[in-house]
Amino acid sequence: MHKQKLRSVIERTLIDPYSVQYRNDWVTSAGALCGEVNGKNRFGEYVGFTRFVVNPQGRGYMAGDPGSNEHKVFELDWLNYCLAPRPAAP
């Protein structure tokens, strides 16, 4: 998948998808998108960067409450897709 299409998976989960900021994001050799994302809350304030992953199947997860089931899925996908060596910069 194209990087922007993968980003749109995360943007759909945000309160203000037009305010999204990305850093350190890359597409893995498996086709997952890994990185950090920042967005605004309901008060219009940025909440701070957090890790995210969009797996090759197009499901996106962000780091969250460590006790939640979604966080457990996030951690598994992060380990499986994002901890592999990054591609060399062009």
Rosetta constraint file for C-alpha pairs under 8 A:
AtomPair CA 1 CA 5 HARMONIC 6.58 0.50
AtomPair CA 1 CA 6 HARMONIC 6.60 0.50
AtomPair CA 1 CA 31 HARMONIC 6.61 0.50
AtomPair CA 1 CA 56 HARMONIC 7.85 0.50
AtomPair CA 2 CA 6 HARMONIC 6.40 0.50
AtomPair CA 3 CA 7 HARMONIC 6.17 0.50
AtomPair CA 3 CA 26 HARMONIC 7.97 0.50
AtomPair CA 3 CA 27 HARMONIC 6.77 0.50
AtomPair CA 3 CA 33 HARMONIC 7.14 0.50
AtomPair CA 4 CA 8 HARMONIC 6.22 0.50
AtomPair CA 5 CA 9 HARMONIC 7.03 0.50
AtomPair CA 6 CA 10 HARMONIC 7.45 0.50
AtomPair CA 6 CA 32 HARMONIC 7.96 0.50
AtomPair CA 6 CA 33 HARMONIC 6.49 0.50
AtomPair CA 6 CA 54 HARMONIC 6.46 0.50
AtomPair CA 6 CA 58 HARMONIC 6.90 0.50
AtomPair CA 7 CA 11 HARMONIC 6.32 0.50
AtomPair CA 7 CA 33 HARMONIC 7.67 0.50
AtomPair CA 7 CA 54 HARMONIC 7.86 0.50
AtomPair CA 8 CA 12 HARMONIC 6.14 0.50
AtomPair CA 9 CA 13 HARMONIC 7.28 0.50
AtomPair CA 9 CA 54 HARMONIC 7.24 0.50
AtomPair CA 9 CA 58 HARMONIC 7.10 0.50
AtomPair CA 9 CA 59 HARMONIC 7.13 0.50
AtomPair CA 9 CA 60 HARMONIC 6.01 0.50
AtomPair CA 10 CA 14 HARMONIC 7.04 0.50
AtomPair CA 10 CA 54 HARMONIC 7.51 0.50
AtomPair CA 10 CA 60 HARMONIC 5.91 0.50
AtomPair CA 10 CA 61 HARMONIC 7.47 0.50
AtomPair CA 11 CA 17 HARMONIC 4.92 0.50
AtomPair CA 11 CA 20 HARMONIC 7.11 0.50
AtomPair CA 12 CA 17 HARMONIC 6.60 0.50
AtomPair CA 13 CA 17 HARMONIC 7.78 0.50
AtomPair CA 14 CA 39 HARMONIC 6.85 0.50
AtomPair CA 14 CA 40 HARMONIC 7.87 0.50
AtomPair CA 15 CA 39 HARMONIC 7.76 0.50
AtomPair CA 15 CA 40 HARMONIC 6.86 0.50
AtomPair CA 15 CA 41 HARMONIC 6.40 0.50
AtomPair CA 15 CA 42 HARMONIC 6.89 0.50
AtomPair CA 16 CA 20 HARMONIC 7.24 0.50
AtomPair CA 16 CA 39 HARMONIC 6.86 0.50
AtomPair CA 16 CA 40 HARMONIC 6.07 0.50
AtomPair CA 16 CA 41 HARMONIC 7.48 0.50
AtomPair CA 17 CA 39 HARMONIC 7.30 0.50
AtomPair CA 19 CA 39 HARMONIC 5.87 0.50
AtomPair CA 19 CA 40 HARMONIC 6.48 0.50
AtomPair CA 20 CA 37 HARMONIC 6.93 0.50
AtomPair CA 20 CA 38 HARMONIC 5.77 0.50
AtomPair CA 20 CA 39 HARMONIC 4.75 0.50
AtomPair CA 20 CA 40 HARMONIC 7.44 0.50
AtomPair CA 21 CA 37 HARMONIC 5.68 0.50
AtomPair CA 21 CA 38 HARMONIC 5.05 0.50
AtomPair CA 21 CA 39 HARMONIC 6.40 0.50
AtomPair CA 22 CA 35 HARMONIC 7.35 0.50
AtomPair CA 22 CA 36 HARMONIC 5.81 0.50
AtomPair CA 22 CA 37 HARMONIC 4.67 0.50
AtomPair CA 22 CA 38 HARMONIC 6.48 0.50
AtomPair CA 23 CA 35 HARMONIC 6.41 0.50
AtomPair CA 23 CA 36 HARMONIC 5.41 0.50
AtomPair CA 23 CA 37 HARMONIC 6.56 0.50
AtomPair CA 24 CA 35 HARMONIC 5.16 0.50
AtomPair CA 24 CA 36 HARMONIC 6.19 0.50
AtomPair CA 25 CA 33 HARMONIC 6.82 0.50
AtomPair CA 25 CA 34 HARMONIC 5.35 0.50
AtomPair CA 25 CA 35 HARMONIC 3.84 0.50
AtomPair CA 25 CA 36 HARMONIC 6.38 0.50
AtomPair CA 26 CA 33 HARMONIC 5.65 0.50
AtomPair CA 26 CA 34 HARMONIC 5.59 0.50
AtomPair CA 26 CA 35 HARMONIC 6.46 0.50
AtomPair CA 26 CA 86 HARMONIC 7.70 0.50
AtomPair CA 27 CA 31 HARMONIC 5.90 0.50
AtomPair CA 27 CA 32 HARMONIC 5.50 0.50
AtomPair CA 27 CA 33 HARMONIC 4.45 0.50
AtomPair CA 27 CA 34 HARMONIC 6.48 0.50
AtomPair CA 28 CA 32 HARMONIC 5.25 0.50
AtomPair CA 28 CA 33 HARMONIC 6.28 0.50
AtomPair CA 28 CA 34 HARMONIC 7.46 0.50
AtomPair CA 28 CA 81 HARMONIC 6.86 0.50
AtomPair CA 28 CA 82 HARMONIC 7.07 0.50
AtomPair CA 28 CA 86 HARMONIC 6.85 0.50
AtomPair CA 28 CA 87 HARMONIC 7.29 0.50
AtomPair CA 29 CA 87 HARMONIC 7.76 0.50
AtomPair CA 30 CA 56 HARMONIC 6.76 0.50
AtomPair CA 30 CA 81 HARMONIC 7.03 0.50
AtomPair CA 31 CA 55 HARMONIC 7.25 0.50
AtomPair CA 31 CA 56 HARMONIC 5.12 0.50
AtomPair CA 32 CA 53 HARMONIC 6.96 0.50
AtomPair CA 32 CA 54 HARMONIC 5.51 0.50
AtomPair CA 32 CA 55 HARMONIC 4.54 0.50
AtomPair CA 32 CA 56 HARMONIC 4.78 0.50
AtomPair CA 32 CA 81 HARMONIC 6.41 0.50
AtomPair CA 32 CA 82 HARMONIC 7.84 0.50
AtomPair CA 33 CA 53 HARMONIC 5.56 0.50
AtomPair CA 33 CA 54 HARMONIC 5.06 0.50
AtomPair CA 33 CA 55 HARMONIC 6.64 0.50
AtomPair CA 33 CA 56 HARMONIC 7.95 0.50
AtomPair CA 33 CA 82 HARMONIC 7.97 0.50
AtomPair CA 34 CA 51 HARMONIC 7.57 0.50
AtomPair CA 34 CA 52 HARMONIC 5.86 0.50
AtomPair CA 34 CA 53 HARMONIC 4.51 0.50
AtomPair CA 34 CA 54 HARMONIC 6.60 0.50
AtomPair CA 34 CA 78 HARMONIC 7.59 0.50
AtomPair CA 34 CA 81 HARMONIC 7.75 0.50
AtomPair CA 34 CA 82 HARMONIC 5.85 0.50
AtomPair CA 35 CA 51 HARMONIC 5.62 0.50
AtomPair CA 35 CA 52 HARMONIC 5.58 0.50
AtomPair CA 35 CA 53 HARMONIC 6.67 0.50
AtomPair CA 36 CA 49 HARMONIC 5.74 0.50
AtomPair CA 36 CA 50 HARMONIC 5.14 0.50
AtomPair CA 36 CA 51 HARMONIC 4.26 0.50
AtomPair CA 36 CA 52 HARMONIC 5.70 0.50
AtomPair CA 37 CA 48 HARMONIC 7.94 0.50
AtomPair CA 37 CA 49 HARMONIC 5.09 0.50
AtomPair CA 37 CA 50 HARMONIC 5.50 0.50
AtomPair CA 37 CA 51 HARMONIC 6.40 0.50
AtomPair CA 37 CA 52 HARMONIC 6.78 0.50
AtomPair CA 38 CA 46 HARMONIC 6.61 0.50
AtomPair CA 38 CA 47 HARMONIC 6.49 0.50
AtomPair CA 38 CA 48 HARMONIC 5.35 0.50
AtomPair CA 38 CA 49 HARMONIC 4.42 0.50
AtomPair CA 38 CA 50 HARMONIC 6.54 0.50
AtomPair CA 39 CA 45 HARMONIC 7.97 0.50
AtomPair CA 39 CA 46 HARMONIC 5.34 0.50
AtomPair CA 39 CA 47 HARMONIC 6.19 0.50
AtomPair CA 39 CA 48 HARMONIC 7.25 0.50
AtomPair CA 39 CA 49 HARMONIC 7.81 0.50
AtomPair CA 40 CA 44 HARMONIC 5.24 0.50
AtomPair CA 40 CA 45 HARMONIC 4.94 0.50
AtomPair CA 40 CA 46 HARMONIC 4.20 0.50
AtomPair CA 40 CA 47 HARMONIC 5.97 0.50
AtomPair CA 41 CA 45 HARMONIC 5.58 0.50
AtomPair CA 41 CA 46 HARMONIC 6.35 0.50
AtomPair CA 41 CA 47 HARMONIC 6.47 0.50
AtomPair CA 50 CA 62 HARMONIC 6.94 0.50
AtomPair CA 50 CA 63 HARMONIC 6.30 0.50
AtomPair CA 51 CA 62 HARMONIC 5.86 0.50
AtomPair CA 51 CA 63 HARMONIC 5.57 0.50
AtomPair CA 52 CA 60 HARMONIC 7.27 0.50
AtomPair CA 52 CA 61 HARMONIC 5.64 0.50
AtomPair CA 52 CA 62 HARMONIC 4.18 0.50
AtomPair CA 52 CA 63 HARMONIC 6.15 0.50
AtomPair CA 52 CA 74 HARMONIC 7.58 0.50
AtomPair CA 52 CA 78 HARMONIC 7.86 0.50
AtomPair CA 53 CA 60 HARMONIC 5.68 0.50
AtomPair CA 53 CA 61 HARMONIC 5.50 0.50
AtomPair CA 53 CA 62 HARMONIC 6.50 0.50
AtomPair CA 53 CA 74 HARMONIC 7.02 0.50
AtomPair CA 53 CA 77 HARMONIC 6.94 0.50
AtomPair CA 53 CA 78 HARMONIC 6.31 0.50
AtomPair CA 53 CA 82 HARMONIC 7.62 0.50
AtomPair CA 54 CA 58 HARMONIC 5.87 0.50
AtomPair CA 54 CA 59 HARMONIC 5.39 0.50
AtomPair CA 54 CA 60 HARMONIC 4.02 0.50
AtomPair CA 54 CA 61 HARMONIC 6.34 0.50
AtomPair CA 55 CA 59 HARMONIC 5.53 0.50
AtomPair CA 55 CA 60 HARMONIC 6.38 0.50
AtomPair CA 55 CA 77 HARMONIC 6.80 0.50
AtomPair CA 55 CA 81 HARMONIC 7.41 0.50
AtomPair CA 61 CA 70 HARMONIC 7.16 0.50
AtomPair CA 61 CA 71 HARMONIC 7.63 0.50
AtomPair CA 61 CA 73 HARMONIC 7.64 0.50
AtomPair CA 61 CA 74 HARMONIC 5.34 0.50
AtomPair CA 62 CA 71 HARMONIC 7.29 0.50
AtomPair CA 62 CA 74 HARMONIC 6.35 0.50
AtomPair CA 63 CA 71 HARMONIC 5.77 0.50
AtomPair CA 63 CA 74 HARMONIC 6.32 0.50
AtomPair CA 63 CA 75 HARMONIC 7.58 0.50
AtomPair CA 64 CA 68 HARMONIC 7.59 0.50
AtomPair CA 64 CA 70 HARMONIC 7.77 0.50
AtomPair CA 64 CA 71 HARMONIC 5.59 0.50
AtomPair CA 65 CA 71 HARMONIC 6.27 0.50
AtomPair CA 66 CA 71 HARMONIC 5.71 0.50
AtomPair CA 66 CA 72 HARMONIC 7.23 0.50
AtomPair CA 67 CA 71 HARMONIC 7.03 0.50
AtomPair CA 67 CA 72 HARMONIC 7.65 0.50
AtomPair CA 68 CA 72 HARMONIC 6.58 0.50
AtomPair CA 69 CA 73 HARMONIC 6.43 0.50
AtomPair CA 70 CA 74 HARMONIC 6.11 0.50
AtomPair CA 71 CA 75 HARMONIC 6.10 0.50
AtomPair CA 72 CA 76 HARMONIC 6.33 0.50
AtomPair CA 73 CA 77 HARMONIC 6.21 0.50
AtomPair CA 74 CA 78 HARMONIC 5.96 0.50
AtomPair CA 75 CA 79 HARMONIC 6.07 0.50
AtomPair CA 76 CA 80 HARMONIC 6.09 0.50
AtomPair CA 77 CA 81 HARMONIC 5.79 0.50
AtomPair CA 77 CA 82 HARMONIC 7.46 0.50
AtomPair CA 78 CA 82 HARMONIC 4.92 0.50
AtomPair CA 78 CA 83 HARMONIC 6.66 0.50
AtomPair CA 79 CA 83 HARMONIC 5.48 0.50
AtomPair CA 80 CA 84 HARMONIC 7.55 0.50
